[in-house]
């Protein structure tokens, strides 16, 4: 049969729509994997797939059989290996504006109190980490610390993080206009951090911001720099006015943020 008489399917609008959706999903997936260890694992799987194809074409039965077994049970292994990345991806999906049903964040005037507190802590070079709850509740992390019910105030926050306080070595959790927990342990980020000047507090702030939509403020004990983590990105070198503004009107999505503070 001549080539011109071969029946070629005519793509319809549904086919084009499916192609666009699949292309967008692949783009989002690759963008999410960039900068994580999962991308290196994906490249390793692609190498194994290429070896399997070559072995199949050359009829190398033993290699084909072994790689077939690896791919058969590799799905379960991938769920274990990619568990942190899958958890972050599902958490970020729930943070999209389209899925946010309830408005949340700090109560009226809370941003100003927190801004005054971090300014005072920064002047005295006192390390601190404050997580402000938004839509995703932080009850799981509250269990690792000391529950409390107290109105947010700059004096109380400065007292909690004073070096001789029994609750200074941990994070303070803020819900609405109340401090609901202190001395809480936060998860460290699983992604590589290129800036070696960032300590455990910054890694914990990034880790919590990757898993939830919380706004996490950090005061560095070494440099006295105030930073804010949200959506897995860190905004550094903030002043009290910028802290108050970010807490009063947090950005609508967890998109990228610069590593240094914008000019006031």
C-alpha positions, 0 to 999 in steps of 0.5 A: 500500500502506498504511503499516501494511502495509509490511514492517519488519524485526524486529531480532534479538539479533545486530542489537542486538549489532552496533549496540552494537559499532559504537557502541562503536567510534565512541565509542572512535575519537572519544575517541582523536581528541579533542585531536589534529589528526586531529579537525580533519581529520575535521571537514574531511572531513565538510564535504566530504561535506556539500558532495558531498551538496548538489552531488548533490541539485542535480545539479552534475555538475562538483563531484560528479565532482571530489569523487568523485575526491577521495574515491576517492584520499583513502583513500591520502592519509588513510593518510599524513596519519593515519600518526602517529595510526594508529601510536599507536592500534595501539600502544595496542591492544597495550598493553591488559591482554588482549593483554599476555602477558609481565610486564615492568618494572623488576627488584627494587630498581631502582625505589628506585635510580631514585628516589634518582637522580632525587631527587639530580638534582632537588636539583641541577636537572640535567635527565634523562630515564629510560625504563623498558622494560615489555612493548614493547621499546625496541630501535629507540630503542637504536640512536640512542644508545650501547648499554651493559650496567650494573647500575642504580644511583643513582650511575651514573645521576647520573654519566651525566646530569652536565653534562660527561658525553658521554651526558647529552644523551639518554635512558637506557633501563632493561631489567629491572635493567640500563641498556642504553643512554644518550644515546638519542633519543626521538620527540617527541609529535605531539599539542599540549601546552598547558603551555608550561613543558614542554620537549623532554624532556617532549615526548620522554617523552610521545612515547615513552609514546604509542608504547610502554608504557614508564614515562618519568621526566623531571627538569626542568632549569629547575624541578627538578620530577620527572614521569612519562609513561605512555600519553601522559599526564604526572604531575608533581611526584613525590617519591622515594617516589611514584617508587619506588611507581609503578615497583614497581607500575605501573598496569594500563592506560594510562588518564588520569593527573592533571597534578599528583602525588597527595598522598603 
